[in-house]
Every structure is written in structure tokens, then in C-alpha cells.
Amino acid sequence: MNLLEVKGVSFAYAQNSVLENITFHMGAGEVFCLIGPNGSGKTTLLDCIMGILPLKQGNIFLNGNNIIGLKAKQIAQIVSYVPQIHKKTFPYTVEEIVLMGRASHIGMFNSPNNNDILIAQEAIESVGITHLLKRPYTELSGGEGQLVMIARALAQKPKIMILDEPTTYLDFQNSLIILDIIRKLIKKKNLSVMLATHYLNHAFYFENNGLSTLTAILNQKNFVVLGRPSEILTRQNIDKFFNIESRIIEYNSDEKKKQKYIIPIRLLKKEGKDVV
């Protein structure tokens, strides 16, 4: 049974159609990279999957259950979410922020018990931020804050983790740290991960590391291509859907594994004019 099944999903804001007839599925331990230009509906699709937005048509199943019949708390026990941006409003400690990930497992009038605290601490250890345990969240860097958000999502004990632009605003080192932690979590916990990203090489990163990876390019309200990164992230598709001339490079890593990456070269002319 698939953990996530999206069948013929369409969504519209009033009369403005955003998604039309989206269909795909995910199994345990799989990665789904959602790629597309700004405004293509990536975040909207994520919100539909989490039950935040009502569908115009179609169905979404989580662990075999239609989300229409699930309460928000039940969805949160299957799917966790790492947002693109999180406002650091109150100076909660890192431990307190991560413990908030246990909310869907705690009764409305109950407090976290020892098991909840242990799960939160395990999540903190899993992403390597034990040294930040008592630090106020408002004092952390962007990379540290993103690790806290991943730990909080992990504390939910989800089957699927959804990440919206997980490396936005991060430097090369912190971006790679985030990707490497996600990779390890998938392998160690058999976690399924769906991420929306503008960085096409994210898809190659997971495929290069031996993970079962699907990639979809969302454009014009639907998936224009869907498949493994090495199948669909071609020079022709990058030219066609992103208007960029590129090169796909291959090399053998230290482990003698063949790796692929995309190098953008230049913007292509559009309608007879250079794109500025």
C-alpha cells in the first residue's frame, strides 16, 4: 500500500484554477522532488496534501485513508511539515520548540510526558543539535533554525515529511548539511520525503546517493514531466521548461559511483529577444 496517493486532484482559488488533474503516489523510504517556477502551485499542492486547502475535485489518500475523513490531528500523525520560512517570534528554547512537534500526540488538556520528552531529545540528537538544547530559538542562525524545524517535524514521528524550499537562504555548507541529514533520516528511519525546490540538483543529490527518487516538473497547472531525475532532468527539458541552456555532467565519486549534476550556462532567447 502506498503511503500517499494523489488521484486526479484539482484546486482553484475562486475562479482561478491553480492545479488540474494531478496524479502520483509515494511509498515508504521514497523521495519526491517537486520542481517548478514561482507561482506554478508547488506550495498549494503541499497545502492540499496536508488537508489545509479543500480540493475542487479528486482524492488524496494517506496510508490508505481519504484525508476528507481525517481530522487535522490524525493527518499530523502521518505527515509533518517544514516550512520555507519560520518567524522567530518568542524566545522558546530549542528543546521547547522541538517538543511542540508532539502536539498531535498529546491530549488537549495534557502536558508532555517523559516519553514525549525522550522522543523530542532523540529528534534533536538525530539532526546533531544537542549543543543547542537550551539556546533561545530567536538567537539561532538560519541553518541552525532550519535544523530545529526538521527536528520538530521529526518529533511528530511521521511517515512522510514535507519540506517547502528547505535550503532557501542557506549557504553552500548549510544547504549540504540539511540535504545530508534528510538523506540519513530516509535511510535510517525509512522516512518518505516530499520537497518543493527550485534547485534541480536536489533531485540528483538523492538519486546519486542511491535513494528511490521521483521528480515532477509542475507547470501550467499540471506535471509536464514525471519520472526519475536521470530520465527527466535532461538538457532538452531544462531548455523547454526553464528557458536555460545547461550541461549535465557525470563523474565517478570516491566510492566509484557515477554522479550527475546540472550546470546552468545561460538564459536562452525568448520570442526573439534576450531575457534580461
N, C-alpha and C positions, 0 to 999 in steps of 0.2 A: 504494500500500500504506500502511495506517495504521501509525504508529509504535507505538501502543498500542491493543490490543483487549482488552476485558474482556467475557467471554461467560458469562452465567449463573452468576456467582460467588456462592458461599455460604460462610460461615465461622461456626464455633462454638467457644467455649471449653468443652470437655467437653460438657455438655448444654445450655449456654446459647447459643442461637442469636443471632448479632450481625448478620450480613449474609445476605440471601436474594435470590438471582437478580438480582444487579447486572450490568447490561449497558451499555456505552458504548464509544466509541473516540475517539482523538485523532490528528490529522495534524500535519505539520511547521508550526511557527510559530503554533500554536493555544494558547489559554489555556482551562483547565478549572478553574472555581471550585467547590469542594466546600463546601457550607454545611449546617449542621445544629446542633441543640442539643448541649450537653455530653452525652457518653455515647451519642451516636447511632451511633458506629462510624467516624467520619472517619479517625482515626489508624489504626485497624485495617485499613481499606481500603487506606490508603497502604502499610502493612506487607505486605499481601498482594501488592500490585503490585510491591514490591521483593523479593519472594521470601522475606521474613523469616518469614511465617506460612504454614503449609500450608493449602490450600483444602479445604473439605468437599466441594465439587463445583464444576464449571465450569472454565474455562481462561482464562489470561492470556497474551497474545502480545506480545512486544517486538520490534519491527522484523521481524515475521513469524515469530518463533521462540517456541515454547511455553516459558515460564520453567521448567517442570518439567525440561527438558533442558539448562538453562543453569546454569553454575557461578556462584557469587557474584561472582567476578571479571568474568565476562562481562556479568552484569547491571549491575555498577558502571560498565562502559564505555559503557552506554546510558543509564542512569538515575543521576542524582546527587540527593542529599538534603540539605536544610537543615532541621535540627530546630527545634522550638519553643524549647527551652532547651538550652544547651550549657554544661556546667560548666567553669569556668576553673581547672583543677587545677594544671597545670605552666606555668611562665613561658616557654613557647616564644615565639619572635618571630613576628610576623605572617607573615614570609616562610616560616618553617618550618611554620606551621600550614597555609598555602595549598599548600605543596609536598606536604603529606600527601595532597592530592587526587589526586596522580599515582600513588598506591599500586597501583591496579588495572592500571596500565600498566608497572609495574616488576617484574622477577623477584624471587622470594622472597629471594635472597641477593645482589641487586644494589642499588646506590645510584643515586640520581637522577643522570641525565647532564645535559649542557649544554642539551639540548632540553627536558628536564623543567623545568629552572630557568627557561628562557625562557618556557615556557607558563605557569608559575606567576606570573612577573612580568607577563605580558600580562593574566592574570586580575586581578591586583592593580590594574593600570592601568585595566582596564575598569570597575571599581567605584569608582575615584577615591580609593584609599587608599595611594598610593605614599609619601606622607609618613609613613605608619605602619610602613613596611617593617621597621625594626629594633626597633620597640616591643614589649615583652613583652605577649602577649595578655591576661595577667591584669590589666593596668593600663588596659584599654580600657573605654569606656562601653558601654552596651547597644547603642546604634545602631552604634557602630564595630565591636563584636563581631559583630553580625549581618552587616555588610558583609564581614567576614573570612570568615564561614561561606559567604556567597554566592560569594566569590572562590574558596574551596576547592572548592566544588561545581563551579564553572565550570572549574577546572583539570583536572577529570576529562575534559573535552571531551565532555560528554554530549549526547545528542539530546533528552532530557527532563530537566527539573529539577523535583523535587518539593519543595514548601515547606509545612511544617506551622506555621500561625499565624505568618507571617513578621514581623508588626508588633506582636506581643504585647509589652507593657511599654514600648513606644516612644512618645515624644511625637508631636504632630502633624507637626512638621517632619521628624523622622527617619522616621516612617511614610511620608511622601510621598517622601522621598529613596529609600527602599527600593523603593517601587512604581515610581518613575520609572526607577530603574536596571533593574528587571526588564523594564519596557516597552522600554527601549532595547536590552537584550540580545535580546529576542524579535525586534525589527525588524532589528537588525544581524546576528545570527547565525542567524536563522530557528529559534531555540530553541523547543521546546514546553514549556509550564509548567503544572503542576498544583499548585494550592494549596488547602489546607484553611483556612477562615477563618470567624470569627464576624461579620466586618464585611461586610454585604451590599453596601455601596458599593464594595468592592474590585472586584466584578464589573462594576459600572457604570464604574469608572475605566478598565478595559481596553477595554470596549466603546466608551466615549466617545472613546478615543484610536485608534479605527479598527482594533483587533485582533479577529481572529476568536475570539469568546469564547462558551463554553458554561458554563451554570451548572446545578448539580444541588442540590436540597434533599434531604438524607438524613434520613429519619425513619422510625421503625417498620421498621427493617432494610432499607429499600429506598429508591430515589429516588421521592419522591412527585410531583415535577415535574422535568423536564429540558428545557432549551432555552436560547435566548439571553436574557441578562439583561432586556432590554426586553420580552420576551414573558412571562417567568415571575415577575419581581420586581414584582408588582402589589400594590395595597393589599389586595385580597381574599386573596391567598396569604400576605402578611405577617400579616394578621389571623388566618387559619386555622392557619398552622403555627408562628407565633411569638407569638401572642396579644398583638399590639401594634397599636394604631391608628397609622397613618402617613400621610404625604403623599409623593407622587412629584413633585418639582419639575423643571421644564425651563427651561433658559436658553440663550442663544446666547453662546458664548465669544468671545474677541477674534478668533479665526480664523473666526467666523461659523458654528461647528459647534454643533449642538444637543447639549446635555449633559443627562443625567439623574442625579438623586441622591435618596436616600431620607431623609426626616426623620421620626424616631420622635416620636410625640406623647404617648402614654400607654399604660400597661398596660390591657388590657381585663378585664372581669369574667369570672371563671371559676366555673362551677357556682353562679351566683347570689351569689358573694362577690367582693369586691375582692381582687385579688392584691397581697400585701404584698411 
